[in-house]
Amino acid sequence: MSNGELRRALWQRRTVVCAAAVGIAAAAVSALTTRNRFALAWLVTGALAAVTAGCAARGPAAGPAIGVSVGGSVYNLPAARAEARHLLGLVRLPPGARLSVREPAGAGAALSSYSVSVPVVPHLVDRHEFFVAAGTPASVIGWMQRHRPAGSSQDDSGAGSAGEQWTSFAFTSVHGFAAWPDLVVNAARAGGGRVAVRVDAQVAPRPRLPGNSRGAGDVRVVELGTMLGSFGYELRCDPTGGTVPHPARICAAIMRDPALLYSFPGPGHSCPAGGPTVSIAGNWNGKPLHSTFSVCTGGQERQAGAWAGLLPSTTVLGTVHIDRGIGLVSLGEREAAVVDLLRGPRRAPGPCRRCTRSFGAGSSVSYGGGFAQRTGWTVSFARSRVTRIESNVQLTVAGVIAFRGLASLRRSLHGWRIRTCGATRALVHSSPAGRTLVVYRGAAFQRVIVTTARSGC
């Protein structure tokens, strides 16, 4: 899917009855800057869910208002207002069109603030003007698309059930704002052969950062609430290190984009479960740092999506390495490293040397119509090393999703045998490195076990 296609899929138009596309526009910004496939897939899913999930705060016809969460001095509002005025000055209208000081009579609700696309970001600046033109809504919009504003690219467009037409133009070459500046044009019949036109210039100011990415950093990064659980990593920059995979790549990304370190409150919006939320806590350049980025919070989506692309994906975390481990947890791994990964935001327990620890994934699931079970991870240690890993989250074995069923998985696993363990059956593989069991109750997936034990269920 190209950037343009994704953007058109996500920037949905508000209807008169507020079809609740409040979380879509800001999520699109994150999608366009994120190359992680999981993040992109989530954003498309989130856009579709948000269409029916709820509405953002909005004002009267003078323009939509976004709830204020942070003092305006943090945001460069004068620059955003100036950019909005500049964008309105770039609009080209059909010959004979004239400016109207108020909403033209006869257009009904089609040109109200309820009918324009509104990004859900803090302190959105939305400036608009009304015009009256001859022709039809389709002819006016068509002319404007053929004579789009200088420096813009054609964005999404469409039509309403009452015959109104709309289009938008993105200014992707304009930088310094939280989202791409946008012009949204709505056209509706106003009677007497006239067309009423509303043009909105939407600019989202970017907050002033309290610091930069220079200096030494030592933080704990936790990705919360994924479908596999919450996972925590240590990250150090200058010098580079930590438990997170590829720390140098993450430090380089932070150096390029210091906004990955600093979050700001914003308006919440509807989004489906499973979207990335990332928390960062520690010190950077000698100063305390505490930030949280969520795809469900306006103004934080881009950073949350970027972090999701930098941290291990659910594919990496949910892959069974036959007879060796699951995801980033391996047989023989040190207890401290495994606990640090799986505890998520929870406080680290004391060392146990020989014990079994459980880490909930925060959800319940019913596989194949079986009974609902809490999902999570259970890890056993002996002499502070991993001897057994058990998990019932969504895992893949040899490229096949385990919950698809025993018969489906068995066709892909050559050389495995079936063992009956009481009321369950397991596909079993053994090697000098260890032993792997994929356990089912009837056709319903139960769990995967990777262990050093040579026998037993």
C-alpha positions in Angstrom: 0.0 0.0 0.0 1.4 3.4 -1.0 1.6 6.4 1.3 -1.1 8.1 -0.8 -3.4 5.1 -0.6 -2.9 4.7 3.1 -3.5 8.4 3.7 -6.7 8.3 1.6 -7.8 5.3 3.6 -7.3 6.9 7.0 -8.3 10.6 6.5 -12.0 10.1 6.6 -14.6 12.8 6.1 -16.9 13.8 9.0 -20.6 13.5 8.2 -23.3 15.7 9.5 -24.2 13.2 12.2 -20.6 13.0 13.3 -19.5 9.6 12.0 -16.7 9.7 14.5 -13.6 9.7 12.4 -11.8 11.4 15.2 -8.8 9.1 15.5 -8.1 8.6 11.9 -6.2 11.7 10.7 -3.5 11.7 13.4 -3.0 7.9 13.0 -2.4 8.4 9.3 0.5 10.7 10.1 2.1 7.9 12.2 1.4 5.4 9.4 3.2 7.5 6.8 6.3 7.7 8.9 6.4 4.2 10.1 8.0 1.3 8.1 7.1 -1.4 10.6 4.4 -3.7 9.0 2.7 -4.3 12.3 2.3 -0.6 13.0 0.9 0.0 9.5 -1.5 -2.8 9.8 -2.7 -1.6 13.2 -3.2 1.9 11.9 -5.4 0.7 9.0 -7.4 -1.4 11.5 -7.7 1.6 13.9 -9.0 3.8 11.2 -11.8 1.4 10.3 -12.7 1.0 14.0 -12.6 4.7 14.7 -15.3 5.4 12.1 -18.0 4.0 14.4 -16.4 4.5 17.8 -16.9 8.1 19.0 -16.4 11.9 18.4 -13.8 14.5 19.3 -14.6 17.7 21.0 -15.7 20.3 18.6 -17.0 23.9 18.6 -19.6 25.8 16.7 -19.5 26.6 13.0 -16.6 29.0 13.6 -14.4 25.9 13.5 -13.6 22.7 15.5 -11.9 23.1 18.9 -9.6 20.5 20.4 -9.4 20.2 24.1 -6.5 22.1 25.7 -4.2 19.7 27.6 -0.9 21.6 27.7 -0.3 25.4 28.1 -0.4 27.1 24.8 3.1 28.5 25.4 4.4 25.0 24.7 3.1 25.2 21.2 4.0 27.7 18.5 0.5 28.9 17.9 1.5 32.1 16.1 3.4 30.1 13.5 0.5 27.8 13.0 -1.9 30.6 12.5 0.4 32.3 10.1 0.8 29.1 8.1 -3.0 28.7 8.0 -3.5 32.2 6.6 -0.8 31.5 4.1 -2.5 28.3 2.9 -5.8 30.1 2.5 -4.0 32.6 0.3 -2.9 29.7 -2.0 -6.5 28.6 -2.8 -7.6 28.9 -6.5 -11.3 29.1 -7.3 -13.2 28.9 -10.6 -13.6 32.2 -12.5 -16.4 34.3 -11.1 -16.2 32.9 -7.6 -16.5 35.5 -4.9 -15.7 35.6 -1.2 -18.6 35.5 1.3 -18.2 37.0 4.7 -20.6 34.4 6.2 -21.8 30.9 5.4 -23.9 31.2 2.2 -27.6 30.6 2.7 -29.2 27.5 1.4 -26.3 25.1 1.9 -27.8 23.5 5.0 -25.5 21.6 7.3 -23.2 20.5 4.6 -20.7 23.3 5.3 -20.9 23.3 9.1 -17.9 22.4 11.2 -19.4 18.9 11.6 -18.7 18.2 7.9 -15.0 18.7 7.6 -12.2 16.3 8.4 -10.6 17.2 11.7 -7.2 15.8 12.9 -7.3 15.0 16.6 -4.2 16.8 17.8 -3.6 19.3 20.6 -4.2 23.0 19.7 -5.2 22.3 16.1 -5.5 25.6 14.2 -8.4 25.6 11.7 -9.1 28.7 9.7 -11.8 28.8 7.0 -13.4 31.0 4.4 -16.6 30.8 2.5 -17.1 31.4 -1.2 -20.0 31.4 -3.7 -19.4 30.0 -7.2 -21.5 29.1 -10.3 -22.0 25.6 -11.5 -22.4 22.4 -9.5 -20.5 21.0 -6.5 -18.9 18.4 -8.8 -17.8 21.1 -11.4 -16.3 23.4 -8.7 -14.4 20.6 -7.0 -13.2 19.2 -10.3 -11.9 22.7 -11.3 -10.1 23.1 -8.0 -8.5 19.6 -8.4 -7.2 20.5 -11.8 -5.8 23.8 -10.4 -4.6 22.7 -7.0 -2.7 25.1 -4.8 1.0 25.6 -5.4 3.2 23.2 -3.5 0.3 20.8 -2.7 -0.5 17.2 -3.7 -4.0 15.9 -4.3 -5.3 14.1 -1.2 -8.6 12.3 -0.6 -11.9 13.3 -2.1 -15.5 12.1 -2.2 -19.2 12.9 -2.2 -22.0 13.0 0.3 -25.5 11.6 0.1 -27.1 15.0 -0.4 -24.9 15.8 -3.5 -22.2 17.7 -1.7 -18.6 17.2 -2.9 -15.3 17.5 -1.1 -11.6 17.2 -1.7 -8.4 18.0 0.2 -4.8 19.0 -0.6 -1.7 18.0 1.5 1.4 20.1 1.7 3.9 17.4 2.4 6.9 19.6 1.7 6.0 22.0 4.6 7.9 21.0 7.7 7.9 22.1 11.3 4.4 21.0 12.3 3.0 18.0 14.0 1.1 16.9 11.0 1.1 17.8 7.3 -0.7 21.1 6.7 -3.9 20.4 4.9 -6.6 22.3 2.9 -10.1 20.8 2.9 -12.7 22.0 0.4 -16.4 21.3 0.8 -18.9 22.3 -1.9 -22.7 22.1 -1.7 -25.7 23.4 -3.7 -27.0 26.7 -2.3 -30.0 27.2 -4.7 -30.4 29.5 -7.6 -27.7 27.7 -9.6 -25.2 28.7 -7.0 -22.6 26.6 -5.2 -21.5 27.3 -1.6 -17.9 26.5 -0.9 -16.0 26.2 2.4 -12.2 26.0 2.5 -10.5 25.0 5.7 -6.8 25.4 6.3 -5.7 23.0 9.1 -2.3 23.3 10.8 -1.2 21.3 13.8 1.5 23.1 15.8 4.4 21.1 17.1 5.3 21.4 20.8 8.6 23.0 21.8 10.8 20.2 23.2 12.2 20.6 26.7 15.5 19.1 25.6 17.3 17.4 22.8 18.8 14.0 22.1 22.4 15.0 22.9 24.3 13.6 25.8 24.2 10.2 27.6 20.9 8.4 27.9 20.0 5.5 30.2 16.3 4.6 30.1 13.9 1.7 30.4 11.6 1.4 27.4 8.4 -0.6 27.8 5.9 -1.5 25.1 2.6 -2.0 26.8 -0.4 -4.0 26.0 0.6 -5.8 22.8 -1.4 -9.0 22.0 1.6 -11.0 23.4 2.0 -9.0 26.6 4.1 -6.1 27.8 7.9 -6.1 27.2 10.6 -4.0 28.7 14.1 -3.2 27.5 17.1 -1.3 28.8 18.5 1.3 26.3 21.8 3.2 26.7 23.1 5.8 24.3 26.5 7.5 24.3 27.8 4.9 24.8 25.4 2.5 23.1 24.2 -0.6 24.8 21.3 -2.2 26.7 19.1 -5.3 26.5 17.1 -4.0 23.6 18.0 -5.5 20.2 19.9 -3.2 17.9 20.4 -0.3 20.3 22.7 1.6 17.9 19.8 1.8 15.4 17.5 3.2 18.1 20.0 5.7 19.4 20.5 6.9 15.8 16.8 7.4 15.4 16.6 9.4 18.6 19.5 11.6 17.4 17.6 12.3 14.2 14.3 12.8 15.9 14.5 14.1 19.6 10.7 14.1 19.7 10.9 10.4 20.4 12.0 11.2 23.9 9.3 13.8 25.0 5.6 13.2 25.2 2.9 15.8 25.7 -0.7 15.3 26.9 -3.3 15.3 24.2 -7.0 14.5 23.5 -7.9 10.8 23.6 -9.7 9.2 20.8 -11.2 5.8 20.0 -8.9 3.1 18.8 -8.9 -0.7 18.9 -7.1 -2.8 21.5 -3.6 -3.9 20.6 -2.2 -0.5 19.4 1.2 0.3 20.6 1.7 2.3 23.8 5.4 2.9 24.8 6.7 4.3 28.1 10.2 5.6 28.6 11.7 6.3 32.1 15.2 7.0 33.2 17.7 9.8 32.6 18.8 11.7 29.5 21.7 14.1 29.5 21.7 14.1 33.3 18.0 15.0 33.6 15.0 12.8 34.6 12.9 11.6 31.7 9.4 10.2 31.9 7.3 9.9 28.7 4.5 7.9 27.4 3.3 7.6 23.7 0.0 6.1 22.7 -1.7 5.7 19.3 -4.9 6.5 21.2 -3.8 10.0 22.2 -3.8 12.9 19.8 -0.3 14.2 19.0 1.4 11.1 20.2 0.6 8.7 17.4 3.6 9.4 15.2 6.1 8.7 18.0 4.2 5.6 19.2 4.3 4.3 15.7 7.9 5.1 15.3 8.8 3.3 18.6 6.7 0.3 17.5 8.9 0.1 14.4 12.1 0.3 16.4 11.3 -2.3 19.1 11.0 -6.0 18.4 7.8 -6.8 16.4 5.1 -9.3 17.5 6.5 -11.6 14.8 9.9 -11.7 16.5 8.4 -12.0 20.0 5.9 -14.7 19.0 8.1 -17.0 17.0 8.9 -20.5 18.5 12.5 -21.5 18.0 12.2 -25.2 18.1 13.9 -26.8 21.1 15.7 -23.5 21.9 13.1 -20.9 23.0 10.2 -18.6 22.3 10.8 -15.1 20.9 13.6 -13.4 22.9 13.4 -16.0 25.7 15.9 -18.8 25.3 16.7 -22.0 27.3 19.8 -21.3 29.4 19.2 -17.5 29.4 20.0 -15.7 32.7 17.1 -15.2 35.0 17.6 -11.4 35.4 17.5 -10.8 31.6 14.3 -12.8 31.1 12.5 -11.2 34.1 13.6 -7.8 32.9 12.0 -8.5 29.5 8.7 -10.1 30.6 7.9 -8.0 33.7 6.9 -5.0 31.5 6.1 -2.0 33.7 6.0 -4.1 37.0 8.7 -3.8 39.6 11.5 -6.4 39.3 11.3 -9.2 41.9 14.3 -10.4 43.8 16.4 -13.3 42.4 15.1 -16.8 43.0 17.8 -19.1 41.5 15.3 -22.0 41.4 11.6 -21.1 40.9 8.8 -20.7 38.4 7.6 -17.2 37.5 4.4 -16.2 35.6 3.9 -13.0 33.6 0.4 -12.2 32.5 -0.3 -10.8 29.0 -3.3 -8.9 30.2 -6.0 -10.7 28.2 -8.1 -13.8 27.9 -8.6 -15.9 24.8 -10.6 -18.9 23.7 -8.9 -20.9 20.9 -11.1 -23.1 18.7 -14.2 -22.7 20.7 -12.5 -23.9 23.9 -12.9 -22.4 27.3 -11.4 -18.9 27.9 -8.0 -18.8 29.4 -5.8 -16.0 30.7 -2.8 -15.5 28.3 0.8 -15.1 29.4 4.2 -16.6 30.0 5.5 -19.0 32.6 9.2 -19.5 32.9 11.1 -22.0 35.2 14.6 -21.4 36.4 17.3 -23.6 37.9 20.6 -22.1 39.1 19.3 -18.7 37.7 19.0 -20.1 34.2 15.9 -20.8 32.1 15.0 -24.5 32.0 11.3 -24.3 30.8 9.3 -21.7 28.8 5.5 -22.0 28.5 3.2 -19.6 26.7 -0.4 -19.6 25.4 -0.2 -16.3 23.5 -0.5 -16.2 19.7 2.6 -18.0 18.6 4.0 -19.3 15.3 5.7 -22.7 14.9 7.7 -23.2 11.6 5.8 -20.3 10.1 2.3 -21.7 11.1 0.1 -20.0 13.7 -0.3 -22.6 16.4 -4.0 -21.8 17.2 -5.0 -22.9 13.7 -5.3 -26.4 15.1 -3.3 -29.6 15.5 -4.1 -31.0 12.1 -3.1 -27.9 10.3 0.2 -27.6 12.2 1.0 -31.3 11.9 1.0 -31.1 8.1 3.8 -28.5 8.3 5.9 -30.2 11.0 7.7 -33.2 9.5 9.4 -35.6 12.0 7.2 -34.6 14.9 5.3 -37.2 16.9 2.0 -37.0 18.7 1.9 -37.7 22.5 -1.2 -38.0 24.7 -1.0 -36.2 28.0 -4.2 -36.9 29.9 -7.0 -34.9 28.3 -4.6 -33.2 25.9 -2.5 -34.2 23.0 0.8 -32.6 22.0 3.0 -32.4 18.9 6.5 -33.2 20.2 9.9 -32.6 18.8 13.2 -33.5 20.6 16.8 -32.8 19.9 20.1 -32.5 21.9 19.3 -28.8 22.4 15.9 -29.4 24.1 12.3 -30.4 23.6 9.3 -28.6 22.2 5.6 -29.5 22.8 2.6 -27.8 21.1 -0.4 -28.8 23.3 -4.0 -29.1 22.2 -7.3 -30.0 24.0 -9.3 -31.5 21.2 -8.8 -29.0 18.3 -8.3 -26.1 20.6 -4.7 -24.8 21.1 -3.6 -24.7 24.7 0.1 -23.7 25.0 3.6 -24.2 23.7 6.3 -25.6 26.0 10.0 -25.5 25.3 12.0 -27.3 27.9 15.3 -29.0 28.8 13.4 -31.9 30.2 13.7 -35.1 28.1 10.3 -36.6 29.2 6.9 -35.7 30.6 4.2 -33.2 29.5 
